[in-house]
Amino acid sequence: AGHGRPGEGIIQQEIAFVLLLTVAALVAILTRRIRLPYTVALVVVGLVLALFPNFISLNISSELILAVLVPPLVFEATLAIKWRDLRVDLPLVLLLAVGGTLLSTAVVGILVFQFLDIPLLGALAFGALISATDPVAVVAFFKQLGVSKRLSILLEGESLFNDGVAIVVFTLAITAAASALASGAAVSFSPLGAVLEFLRVSAVGLGIGLLLGFVVAYLILRNIDDHLIETATTVALAFGAYVAAEQLHASGLLAVVAAGLIVGNIGIGNTSPTTRLVLDNFWEFMAFVANSLVFLLIGIRIQLGQLVQFAVPIGVAVL
């Protein structure tokens, strides 16, 4: 380090990152030959890698995963959603994303609370955690079946908003539990207060995303014809919208959703064909890398002993 070389810890982290990307590429090649969803295969491979803890040494917190890997996934997904298609069924999409996610959270949370002797707020946090399902496998199945475009829009639109809703509910439950634990008082849960806080963080998050999205779409993408600058600006927007909303204790994911919708429907229309091609290819690559790392880390981080111990009772309650 004294001679300008990176520290041993940084080298180890870089080696782990390279290994994970290599494994992801190999899994992608394998899943093209066998009928297995890519994300499922990544988790399985991650479970196998977890058996060899010295093979990959990667120290990354859950907060860092959420802040670094999730915004590119959400932003890339929103770029492909056309507002004219989403607008027609927006009330139904929001009903499914908000009402469906809240209903799933409540049902799972109450069952886990009743039958597994887990505190209510912890059970609700768990319910929120699993209520926002990943649509990748279902979308691929839809393409095989050739279902109507409207059904695909409903599914993809719902999946965009349910992540933000689930994160908000999860954070509220965890925060309430942590406050009660710190004060030593009994847990007091106000449904009205929770609803108002949910509306606040959602509205502020969406507002920040819309504002920043319009700024980028009209000031940068409309007036500057340079694919490198425009691509860099969208990267700054994806992460900047998330950070700005989180700094105001709002929903960063919903901010990214709103920003992505504006860029995908207004901003890209103001760019040259070269820029559109670059943006499509760049964000497709970013989503592939983020998706690969997320699901590999899920498998690697699972404690197999606890999985065997709790999989059956929790699995039954969830199903």
C-alpha positions as CSV (number, residue, x, y, z in Angstrom):
1,A,0.0,0.0,0.0
2,G,2.9,2.3,0.7
3,H,4.0,2.0,-2.9
4,G,0.7,3.0,-4.4
5,R,-0.7,-0.6,-4.6
6,P,-4.2,-1.3,-3.5
7,G,-4.6,-3.0,-0.1
8,E,-5.0,-6.7,0.3
9,G,-8.7,-6.3,1.3
10,I,-9.5,-4.4,-1.9
11,I,-7.7,-7.0,-4.0
12,Q,-9.8,-9.8,-2.3
13,Q,-13.0,-7.9,-3.0
14,E,-12.0,-7.4,-6.6
15,I,-11.2,-11.1,-7.0
16,A,-14.6,-12.0,-5.5
17,F,-16.4,-9.6,-7.9
18,V,-14.6,-11.1,-10.9
19,L,-15.4,-14.7,-9.8
20,L,-19.1,-13.8,-9.3
21,L,-19.3,-12.3,-12.8
22,T,-17.6,-15.4,-14.2
23,V,-19.9,-17.7,-12.4
24,A,-22.9,-15.7,-13.6
25,A,-21.8,-15.9,-17.2
26,L,-21.3,-19.7,-16.9
27,V,-24.7,-20.1,-15.4
28,A,-26.3,-18.0,-18.2
29,I,-24.7,-20.3,-20.7
30,L,-25.9,-23.4,-18.9
31,T,-29.5,-22.2,-18.6
32,R,-29.7,-21.6,-22.3
33,R,-29.1,-25.4,-22.7
34,I,-31.5,-26.6,-20.0
35,R,-35.0,-25.5,-19.1
36,L,-34.3,-23.8,-15.8
37,P,-35.0,-20.1,-15.0
38,Y,-31.8,-18.1,-14.8
39,T,-32.5,-16.6,-11.4
40,V,-33.4,-20.0,-9.8
41,A,-30.1,-21.4,-11.2
42,L,-28.1,-18.5,-9.7
43,V,-29.6,-19.1,-6.2
44,V,-28.8,-22.9,-6.5
45,V,-25.2,-22.1,-7.5
46,G,-25.0,-19.6,-4.7
47,L,-26.1,-22.3,-2.2
48,V,-23.3,-24.6,-3.6
49,L,-20.7,-21.8,-3.3
50,A,-21.9,-21.2,0.3
51,L,-20.5,-24.7,1.1
52,F,-17.0,-23.3,0.3
53,P,-16.7,-20.1,2.3
54,N,-13.1,-19.6,1.5
55,F,-13.7,-19.7,-2.3
56,I,-15.3,-16.2,-2.4
57,S,-14.7,-13.6,0.3
58,L,-17.1,-10.7,-0.3
59,N,-18.0,-8.3,2.5
60,I,-21.1,-6.4,1.4
61,S,-24.0,-5.2,3.6
62,S,-27.6,-5.6,2.8
63,E,-27.9,-1.8,2.7
64,L,-25.2,-1.6,0.1
65,I,-26.8,-4.3,-2.0
66,L,-30.1,-2.4,-2.0
67,A,-28.4,1.0,-2.8
68,V,-26.0,-0.3,-5.5
69,L,-27.7,-3.3,-7.2
70,V,-31.4,-2.6,-7.0
71,P,-31.7,0.9,-8.6
72,P,-30.2,-0.3,-12.0
73,L,-32.6,-3.2,-12.0
74,V,-35.7,-1.0,-11.4
75,F,-34.5,1.8,-13.7
76,E,-33.9,-0.6,-16.6
77,A,-37.3,-2.2,-16.2
78,T,-39.1,1.1,-16.2
79,L,-37.4,2.3,-19.4
80,A,-39.2,-0.4,-21.3
81,I,-42.7,0.4,-20.0
82,K,-44.7,2.7,-22.3
83,W,-46.9,5.1,-20.5
84,R,-49.7,4.9,-23.1
85,D,-50.0,1.2,-22.4
86,L,-49.7,1.6,-18.6
87,R,-52.0,4.6,-18.3
88,V,-55.1,2.6,-19.4
89,D,-54.7,0.0,-16.7
90,L,-52.9,2.2,-14.1
91,P,-55.8,2.0,-11.5
92,L,-55.7,-1.8,-11.7
93,V,-51.9,-1.9,-11.6
94,L,-51.9,0.2,-8.4
95,L,-54.7,-1.9,-6.9
96,L,-52.6,-5.0,-7.4
97,A,-49.3,-3.4,-6.4
98,V,-50.6,-1.6,-3.3
99,G,-53.6,-3.5,-2.3
100,G,-52.3,-6.9,-3.3
101,T,-48.9,-6.3,-1.6
102,L,-50.5,-5.0,1.6
103,L,-53.0,-7.9,1.7
104,S,-50.2,-10.5,1.1
105,T,-48.2,-8.8,3.9
106,A,-51.1,-8.9,6.3
107,V,-52.1,-12.5,5.6
108,V,-48.6,-13.9,5.8
109,G,-47.6,-11.8,8.8
110,I,-50.7,-12.8,10.8
111,L,-50.1,-16.5,10.0
112,V,-46.5,-16.4,10.9
113,F,-47.3,-14.4,14.1
114,Q,-50.0,-16.9,15.1
115,F,-48.3,-20.2,14.3
116,L,-44.5,-19.6,14.6
117,D,-44.4,-17.4,17.8
118,I,-42.7,-14.5,16.1
119,P,-43.4,-10.9,17.3
120,L,-46.1,-9.1,15.2
121,L,-43.9,-6.5,13.7
122,G,-41.2,-9.0,12.8
123,A,-43.9,-11.2,11.2
124,L,-45.2,-8.3,9.2
125,A,-41.7,-7.4,8.1
126,F,-41.3,-10.9,6.9
127,G,-44.7,-10.8,5.1
128,A,-43.6,-7.6,3.3
129,L,-40.2,-9.1,2.4
130,I,-41.8,-11.9,0.4
131,S,-44.8,-10.1,-0.9
132,A,-43.0,-8.5,-3.9
133,T,-42.4,-11.5,-6.1
134,D,-39.9,-11.5,-8.9
135,P,-41.7,-11.6,-12.3
136,V,-38.8,-12.8,-14.5
137,A,-39.9,-16.5,-14.7
138,V,-43.5,-15.6,-15.2
139,V,-42.7,-13.1,-18.0
140,A,-40.7,-15.8,-19.8
141,F,-43.6,-18.2,-19.4
142,F,-46.0,-15.6,-20.8
143,K,-43.8,-15.2,-23.9
144,Q,-43.9,-19.0,-24.4
145,L,-47.7,-19.0,-24.1
146,G,-48.2,-15.9,-26.2
147,V,-50.6,-14.3,-23.8
148,S,-52.2,-10.9,-24.5
149,K,-50.0,-7.8,-24.3
150,R,-52.4,-6.3,-21.6
151,L,-51.7,-9.2,-19.2
152,S,-48.0,-8.7,-19.6
153,I,-48.4,-5.0,-19.0
154,L,-50.4,-5.6,-15.8
155,L,-47.8,-8.0,-14.5
156,E,-44.8,-5.9,-15.4
157,G,-46.4,-2.7,-14.2
158,E,-47.4,-4.3,-10.9
159,S,-43.9,-5.7,-10.4
160,L,-42.5,-2.2,-10.8
161,F,-44.5,-0.7,-8.0
162,N,-44.7,-3.6,-5.6
163,D,-41.0,-3.4,-4.8
164,G,-41.3,0.1,-3.6
165,V,-44.5,-0.7,-1.6
166,A,-42.9,-3.8,0.0
167,I,-39.7,-1.9,0.9
168,V,-41.8,0.9,2.5
169,V,-43.9,-1.5,4.6
170,F,-40.8,-3.5,5.6
171,T,-38.9,-0.4,6.7
172,L,-41.9,0.9,8.7
173,A,-42.2,-2.4,10.5
174,I,-38.5,-2.7,11.3
175,T,-38.3,1.0,12.4
176,A,-41.3,0.5,14.7
177,A,-39.8,-2.6,16.2
178,A,-36.4,-1.0,16.7
179,S,-37.9,2.1,18.4
180,A,-39.9,-0.1,20.7
181,L,-36.8,-2.2,21.5
182,A,-34.7,0.9,22.1
183,S,-37.2,2.5,24.5
184,G,-38.0,-0.7,26.3
185,A,-41.7,0.0,25.9
186,A,-44.4,-2.3,24.6
187,V,-44.9,-2.2,20.9
188,S,-47.6,0.3,19.9
189,F,-48.8,0.0,16.4
190,S,-51.1,2.6,14.9
191,P,-52.7,1.6,11.7
192,L,-53.7,5.2,10.9
193,G,-50.1,6.4,11.6
194,A,-48.7,3.6,9.4
195,V,-51.0,4.5,6.5
196,L,-50.1,8.2,6.7
197,E,-46.4,7.4,6.9
198,F,-46.8,5.1,3.9
199,L,-48.5,7.8,1.9
200,R,-45.9,10.3,2.8
201,V,-42.9,8.2,1.9
202,S,-44.5,7.0,-1.3
203,A,-45.7,10.5,-2.5
204,V,-42.3,12.2,-1.7
205,G,-40.4,9.4,-3.4
206,L,-42.6,9.6,-6.6
207,G,-42.4,13.4,-6.5
208,I,-38.6,13.4,-6.4
209,G,-38.3,10.9,-9.2
210,L,-40.7,12.9,-11.4
211,L,-38.8,16.1,-10.8
212,L,-35.4,14.7,-11.5
213,G,-36.7,12.7,-14.4
214,F,-38.2,15.8,-16.1
215,V,-34.9,17.8,-15.5
216,V,-32.8,15.1,-17.2
217,A,-35.3,14.6,-20.0
218,Y,-35.7,18.2,-21.0
219,L,-32.4,19.8,-20.0
220,I,-29.9,17.1,-20.9
221,L,-31.4,14.5,-23.3
222,R,-33.2,17.1,-25.3
223,N,-30.4,19.6,-25.7
224,I,-27.2,17.5,-25.8
225,D,-26.4,15.1,-28.6
226,D,-23.6,13.0,-27.1
227,H,-24.3,9.4,-26.3
228,L,-21.6,9.2,-23.6
229,I,-22.8,12.3,-21.7
230,E,-26.5,11.2,-22.0
231,T,-25.7,7.7,-20.8
232,A,-23.7,9.0,-17.9
233,T,-26.6,11.4,-17.0
234,T,-29.1,8.5,-16.8
235,V,-26.7,6.6,-14.5
236,A,-26.5,9.7,-12.3
237,L,-30.3,9.9,-12.4
238,A,-30.9,6.3,-11.4
239,F,-28.7,6.5,-8.3
240,G,-29.3,10.2,-7.6
241,A,-33.1,9.7,-7.4
242,Y,-32.7,6.8,-5.0
243,V,-30.2,8.7,-2.8
244,A,-32.2,12.0,-2.8
245,A,-35.4,10.2,-1.7
246,E,-33.7,8.2,0.9
247,Q,-32.0,11.3,2.4
248,L,-35.5,12.7,2.8
249,H,-36.7,9.4,4.4
250,A,-38.9,8.6,1.4
251,S,-39.0,5.6,-0.9
252,G,-35.9,5.5,-3.1
253,L,-37.2,2.7,-5.2
254,L,-40.4,4.6,-6.1
255,A,-38.3,7.6,-7.0
256,V,-36.3,5.4,-9.4
257,V,-39.5,4.0,-10.9
258,A,-40.9,7.5,-11.5
259,A,-37.5,8.8,-13.0
260,G,-37.3,5.7,-15.3
261,L,-40.8,6.2,-16.6
262,I,-40.1,9.8,-17.5
263,V,-36.8,9.0,-19.2
264,G,-38.3,6.0,-21.0
265,N,-41.3,7.8,-22.3
266,I,-40.1,11.4,-22.8
267,G,-36.3,11.6,-22.5
268,I,-35.4,8.8,-25.0
269,G,-37.8,10.3,-27.5
270,N,-35.6,13.4,-27.5
271,T,-32.4,11.5,-28.3
272,S,-30.7,10.4,-31.5
273,P,-30.9,6.8,-32.8
274,T,-27.3,6.2,-31.7
275,T,-28.0,7.3,-28.2
276,R,-31.1,5.1,-28.0
277,L,-29.1,2.1,-29.1
278,V,-26.4,2.8,-26.6
279,L,-28.8,3.4,-23.7
280,D,-30.7,0.1,-24.5
281,N,-27.5,-1.9,-24.6
282,F,-25.9,-0.2,-21.6
283,W,-28.9,-0.7,-19.3
284,E,-29.5,-4.2,-20.5
285,F,-26.0,-5.0,-19.4
286,M,-26.3,-3.2,-16.1
287,A,-29.5,-5.1,-15.3
288,F,-27.8,-8.4,-16.2
289,V,-24.9,-7.7,-13.9
290,A,-27.1,-6.5,-11.0
291,N,-29.6,-9.3,-11.4
292,S,-26.8,-11.9,-11.5
293,L,-25.0,-10.5,-8.4
294,V,-28.3,-10.2,-6.4
295,F,-29.4,-13.8,-6.8
296,L,-25.9,-15.2,-6.4
297,L,-25.5,-13.3,-3.2
298,I,-28.9,-14.6,-2.0
299,G,-27.7,-18.1,-2.3
300,I,-24.3,-17.4,-0.8
301,R,-25.7,-15.6,2.2
302,I,-28.3,-18.3,3.1
303,Q,-27.3,-20.1,6.3
304,L,-27.9,-23.7,5.3
305,G,-28.4,-24.8,8.9
306,Q,-31.1,-22.2,9.6
307,L,-32.6,-23.0,6.2
308,V,-33.1,-26.6,7.1
309,Q,-34.4,-25.7,10.5
310,F,-36.9,-23.1,9.5
311,A,-37.7,-23.9,5.8
312,V,-40.6,-26.3,6.6
313,P,-42.6,-24.3,9.1
314,I,-42.1,-20.9,7.4
315,G,-42.6,-22.5,3.9
316,V,-45.9,-24.0,5.0
317,A,-47.1,-20.7,6.5
318,V,-46.1,-18.8,3.3
319,L,-47.6,-21.3,0.9
